[in-house]
Amino acid sequence: MPQTENARRLAIIGTGKIGQAAGRLWLAAGHEVVFGSRSPQRAGPALAGLGERVSVATHAEAAEAGEIVMLAVPGEVVDEVVDDIADRLVGKIVIDATNQLAYVDGRWVSSLEPGLTEGRRMARRLPDSSVVRAFSHIPDELLWPRGSEQAFYWAMAIAGDDTAATETVAGLVRDAGWTPVDLGGLDESAALDPGGSVFHLFYSEAEMRDVVGVAASART
């Protein structure tokens, strides 16, 4: 696993498979991780095994503590969670790894209105934060093994309107053992949403750039 030269205190809101996998990857890279849980006392013992740089707190406490905050809760509860912690996210980079899912004709698709991306929806809910989409299109059970055992071979699509915030998240994607591919702004990020061309699929960097039709970007 790569080791970061810029260790941060990262918050992950949610203790499910995506959050735990991302947390393990960041811990392996040298970061500190604060998990936000509805029930810290119940989640704490299970997460304590991840190492000494792990702590568990309430959603609000974790959002307050993290320099950068990842939203990794199920789509059906994310609005309630965001409403509770929005004031703690003002001025911060928020990594949106959530999805509004619908199962239609044997396919997972976005349940949002046509033309609205997941990232744009979250940015509207958090207008005082810098929202970046990342970690949302990789199957949770493969996020850890492919990031840890095949570091940098696989690409992860990211998107954000704030260039500096997107560059920061690109660095965290690399710390997790993945190669970031910048799709551009949040309105251009449909490819990584449910039903999009890279959702739940794996590509090398060159393959992903071909699929989504983007050239190498100075942002990543």
C-alpha positions in Angstrom: 0.0 0.0 0.0 1.2 3.6 -0.7 2.1 5.7 2.3 1.0 9.3 2.4 3.3 12.2 3.1 0.3 14.3 4.2 -1.6 12.4 6.9 -5.0 13.8 7.7 -7.9 13.3 10.1 -10.6 11.9 7.9 -14.3 11.4 8.9 -16.5 8.7 7.4 -20.2 9.1 8.1 -21.4 5.5 8.1 -20.0 2.2 9.2 -21.2 -0.1 6.4 -19.1 -1.9 3.8 -18.1 1.1 1.7 -17.1 3.2 4.7 -15.2 0.4 6.3 -13.3 -0.5 3.1 -12.4 3.1 2.4 -11.3 3.5 6.1 -9.1 0.5 6.0 -7.4 1.8 2.8 -6.8 5.2 4.3 -5.5 3.8 7.6 -3.1 1.6 5.7 -1.8 4.7 4.0 -1.2 6.5 7.3 -4.3 8.6 7.8 -6.4 8.8 11.0 -10.1 7.9 10.6 -13.1 8.9 12.7 -16.2 6.9 11.9 -19.6 8.5 12.5 -22.3 6.1 13.7 -25.9 6.3 14.9 -24.8 4.0 17.7 -21.1 4.6 18.5 -21.1 2.2 21.5 -22.4 -0.6 19.4 -20.2 0.0 16.4 -17.0 0.8 18.3 -15.9 -2.8 19.2 -16.1 -4.0 15.6 -14.2 -1.0 14.3 -11.5 -1.0 17.0 -9.8 -3.9 15.3 -8.9 -1.6 12.4 -6.1 -0.1 14.5 -5.1 2.6 17.0 -5.8 5.5 14.6 -9.5 4.7 14.5 -12.1 6.3 16.6 -15.9 6.1 16.6 -18.3 9.0 17.4 -21.7 10.2 16.6 -22.4 11.5 13.1 -22.2 15.1 14.3 -19.1 14.6 16.3 -17.3 12.9 13.4 -18.4 15.5 10.9 -17.0 18.2 13.3 -13.7 16.3 13.8 -12.8 15.4 10.2 -10.7 17.7 8.0 -12.5 16.0 5.1 -15.7 14.1 5.4 -17.0 11.2 3.5 -20.7 10.4 3.3 -21.1 6.6 3.1 -24.6 5.9 4.3 -27.4 4.3 2.4 -29.2 6.5 -0.1 -32.6 6.1 1.7 -31.2 7.7 4.9 -28.7 10.2 3.5 -31.0 13.2 3.5 -31.9 12.7 7.2 -28.2 12.4 8.1 -27.2 15.4 6.0 -29.9 17.5 7.6 -28.5 16.6 11.0 -24.8 17.5 10.2 -24.9 20.1 7.5 -23.8 22.8 9.9 -20.7 20.8 10.8 -19.8 20.5 7.1 -19.6 24.2 6.3 -16.4 25.1 4.5 -15.3 21.4 4.3 -14.7 19.0 1.4 -17.4 16.4 1.4 -16.8 13.2 -0.5 -20.2 11.9 -1.7 -20.2 8.1 -2.0 -24.0 7.7 -1.7 -26.4 6.6 -4.4 -30.1 7.0 -5.0 -30.9 3.6 -6.4 -33.7 2.0 -8.3 -33.9 -1.5 -9.8 -35.6 -1.4 -13.1 -35.9 -4.2 -15.7 -33.0 -6.1 -14.1 -30.7 -3.1 -13.9 -29.6 -0.7 -11.1 -30.3 2.9 -12.2 -30.5 6.3 -10.6 -33.8 7.1 -9.1 -33.2 10.9 -9.6 -35.0 12.9 -12.2 -33.5 12.8 -15.7 -30.5 15.1 -16.1 -29.8 15.4 -12.4 -26.6 13.8 -11.2 -26.0 12.5 -7.7 -23.2 15.0 -7.2 -25.3 18.0 -8.2 -28.1 16.8 -5.9 -25.8 16.6 -2.9 -24.2 20.0 -3.8 -27.6 21.6 -3.7 -28.2 20.1 -0.2 -24.7 21.3 1.0 -24.2 24.7 -0.7 -21.6 25.7 1.8 -19.4 22.7 1.3 -17.2 21.5 -1.6 -18.8 18.3 -2.8 -16.7 15.8 -4.7 -18.1 12.5 -6.0 -15.8 9.5 -5.4 -15.9 5.9 -4.1 -19.5 5.6 -5.3 -19.3 3.4 -8.3 -17.0 0.6 -7.0 -18.6 -2.5 -5.6 -18.0 -2.5 -1.8 -16.7 -6.0 -1.6 -13.9 -5.2 -4.1 -12.9 -1.7 -2.9 -10.4 -3.0 -0.4 -8.8 -6.0 -2.2 -8.3 -4.2 -5.5 -6.9 -1.1 -3.8 -4.6 -3.0 -1.5 -3.5 -5.9 -3.6 -3.4 -4.3 -7.1 -2.6 -0.7 -6.1 -3.0 1.8 -8.9 -3.9 -0.7 -11.6 -7.7 0.1 -11.4 -9.2 3.5 -12.0 -11.8 5.3 -10.0 -13.9 8.1 -11.5 -14.3 11.3 -9.5 -16.0 14.6 -10.2 -16.3 18.0 -8.6 -16.9 21.7 -9.4 -14.1 23.0 -7.1 -10.7 22.3 -8.7 -8.7 22.4 -5.5 -11.2 20.2 -3.7 -11.1 17.7 -6.6 -7.3 17.6 -6.5 -7.4 16.9 -2.8 -9.8 14.0 -3.2 -7.8 12.7 -6.1 -4.8 12.5 -3.7 -7.0 10.5 -1.2 -8.0 8.2 -4.0 -4.4 7.5 -4.8 -3.7 7.0 -1.1 -6.4 4.3 -1.2 -4.5 2.5 -4.0 -6.7 3.6 -6.9 -6.0 5.8 -9.9 -8.3 8.8 -10.2 -10.0 9.8 -13.5 -11.5 13.2 -13.4 -14.8 13.4 -15.2 -15.1 17.2 -14.8 -17.8 19.1 -12.9 -20.7 17.5 -11.1 -23.1 18.1 -14.0 -20.8 15.9 -16.1 -20.6 13.0 -13.7 -23.5 10.8 -14.8 -21.1 8.1 -15.9 -20.3 7.2 -12.3 -23.9 7.3 -11.1 -26.2 4.2 -11.0 -26.8 3.1 -14.5 -23.8 5.1 -15.8 -21.1 3.7 -18.1 -18.7 2.9 -15.3 -21.1 2.0 -12.4 -20.0 -1.3 -10.9 -17.5 -1.9 -13.7 -13.7 -2.0 -13.6 -11.3 -0.4 -16.0 -7.6 0.6 -16.1 -7.1 4.4 -16.4 -6.7 4.3 -20.2 -9.8 2.1 -20.6 -11.9 4.3 -18.4 -10.8 7.4 -20.2 -11.9 5.8 -23.5 -15.3 4.7 -22.0 -16.1 8.1 -20.6 -14.5 10.1 -23.3 -12.1 12.3 -21.3 -8.5 13.1 -21.9 -5.8 13.3 -19.2 -6.6 16.2 -17.0 -4.2 18.5 -15.1 -6.6 18.2 -12.1 -5.6 14.6 -11.5 
